[in-house]
Amino acid sequence: MVCRKSSTGLYSRGLILILLLSISYFGFSQSLQPGFQAREYADALSICFGNYDSVAKAEGRTPSYKWHYRSRVTGLDNRWWMWLSNDGQRGVIIIRGTVATTASWLANVYAVMQPAAGSIKLNDSTTFDYKLADRPDAAVHTGWLLSLGSMAADIENKIREQHVKGVKEFIITGHSQGAAIAYLLRSHIHYRTQQGALPAGITYKTYCSAAPKPGNLFYAYDYDFINKGGWAFTIVNAADWVPETPISIQQFNDLNPLNPFVIIESALSKQRYFVRVYANMVYNRMNKSTRKAAKQYRKYLGKKVGKQVHKKLPQLEGVDTKPSMNYMRAGTPVVLMPDAGYYQQFPNDPTKGVGIWNHHTFDAYYRLLKKDYSQKENGRVVSSE
């Protein structure tokens, strides 16, 4: 006897399969994927400025995240938040940007560099042991390093806490100063995970919005390497001046060891006498001018600002200034390009709008994001919506 499955049974099984797939699709958010996603950045930008719900409602969107945690104010008036996706599968770590206090601005202008690995005592109860790059010539911004040190332990605790609850992916973000600290946080998390202090198997994606330059060239190399494959982005309005800071001064001692400018005597040893004399004269003048500029930089944005920082952090110890001032950008760049319509709304005029901050605001970045990413590319709609 031949047994045949009824068409009713096949239909029922098919219906159950479709139902299960539907539950899986609609019940859980899509896992983080490499590459710039305009919608992810739009959400991150909105959360950074504290108007996520209002923006979502204005555009008819359903908010994807809800507020979970706000830290206390620490360090140089630093604070961070954690938001969670509605399905509880993803966390967003947001670092606050500059606020209108002396301490917060000191974090920005304390712009000498520290080694990218070391130990700093912030106070009697907090010593920050850190590693932000895997090469000894890497260096980072001092003020933002101190800011990270004041928040790092709290952030780590919350990551571990949410990991136990099933959160396996995090977006790290910030705008302006918050973005600069977000760079350093991402590096810190990478090496803390390597050390076994944080759980393995967590996916991190970073959106640094309107970020200043966080460290020197060798830190930037390390940051880009550990985030290779499309996991860390720096989003810049091409009219915004903040990403141009801090000012970079490249000295010959900032170069790789085999650069001819580093080994100039060896490189010129086989040249004729008058060629050696002339080349050395040019070299010495160039070297002297950059060293003098860097020395003045360290004097005013190092020693003098450092005295003010010590008034805010009187127990601070272990600051070991590096001579480098070779600040570089890091992360995969996403450039938002102004057009004539943009400049009508956000003019290059310090007497209008919010003055020098016209191009640094949420409205400026969000407008350009929608302009540049609500278009068809290769027949495919790429949208922030």
Residue, then its C-alpha position, 0 to 999 in steps of 0.5 A: m500500500v502506498c501512503r500519500k501525504s494529504s494536500t491539507g497537511l502540506y498546506s499546514r506545514g507550509l503555513i507554519l513555516i511562513l509564520l515562523l519566518s514572519i515571527s523571526y523577521f518582524g520580532f527581531s532587529q536585523s543584526l549589525q552589518p558592515g558598511f555605512q547605514a544612513r538609517e543607523y546614523a540618523d538614529a544615532l545622531s538624533i539620540c546624540f542631540g536628545n530629540y530622537d522621539s521628536v524626529a521619529k514622530a515628525e517623520g512618521r517613524t516608529p522609534s527603534y530605541k528606548w532610553h535605558y541608562r544615564s551615567r553620573v557626571t565624571g571627569l571633566d564634566n563627562r557623561w554617557w548614556m545607554w539606549l536599547s533597541n525595542d527588542g532588547q537585542r542591541g545597545v547604543i552607547i552615546i558619549r556626551g559632547t561639549v557642554a557650557t562649563t569650564a571643565s568641559w572646554l578644558a577637555n578640548v583644549y588640553a590638546v597635548m598628546q599622551p602615549a596610547a598605552g599607559s596608566i593615569k591616576l585620576n583620583d585616589s579611587t580611580t587609576f585608569d590602565y589603558k591600551l588604545a593602540d598596539r604600537p609604541d609610537a601611537a599617541v592620543h589627545t590628553g583631555w579626551l583620554l582623561s574623559l574616557g578614563s573617568m567613564a571607562a569602568d562604568i561603560e564596561n560594567k554596563i556592557r557586561e551587564q547587558h551581555v548577560k541579558g543577551v545583548k550581543e551588539f553595540i553601536i558606539t556614537g557621539h557628536s563633536q567632543g563625544a565623537a572624539i571620546a567615542y574613538l578612544l572608547r572603541s579602541h579601549i574596548h577592542y584591547r580590553t576584549q583581547q585581555g579578557a576583561l570584556p566578553a568576546g563575541i560582541t559586535y561593535k560598530t562606531y559612528c563618530s559624528a563631527a569628530p575632531k582628530p583624536g590622535n596621531l597618525f600611528y593611532a589612526y593607523d591602528y584604529d583603522f586596522i582594528n575596525k577594518g571591513g566597514w565597522a567604524f565611520t567618521i561623518v563630516n559636514a564639509a563646511d564644519w570647522v570642528p573636524e579640522t581641530p586640533i591643529s596638526i604640526q608634523q615634525f620629522n620625528d613623527l615619521n616612520p624610521l626609514n623615511p629619508f628625512v629621519i635618516i638624512e645624514s645617511a641618505l646624504s652621505k654619498q652625495r657631493y660635499f656642496v649638496r650635503v651642505y645645502a641639503n642639511m641647511v634646508y633640513n635644519r631650517m625646516n626642522k627648527s620651524t616645526r619644532k618651534a611651533a610644536k614647542q609653543y603648542r605644548k606650552y600653551l595647550g599643555k603646561k598652561v591648560g594643564k594647570q587649570v585641569h589640575k584645579k579640576l582634578p587635583q589628584l591627577e597623576g601620570v600625565d606623560t606628554k609626548p612631543s608629537m602634535n601630528y593629529m590625524r583623522a581616523g575612521t572611514p570618512v563619510v562626507l556630507m557635501p553642502d550645496a547652494g540650497y544648504y548655504q541659504q539655510f546655513p550661511n557662512d556668516p558668523t552674525k547669522g543663525v548660531g554663528i560659528w556653529n552654523h555647520h555643526t548643529f543637528d539640523a545641518y548634519y541631518r539636512l545633508l544626510k537626507k540630501d545625500y542619502s535619500q537618492k537612488e544609487n545604481g538603481r537602488v534606493v539609499s535612504s536615511e528613512 
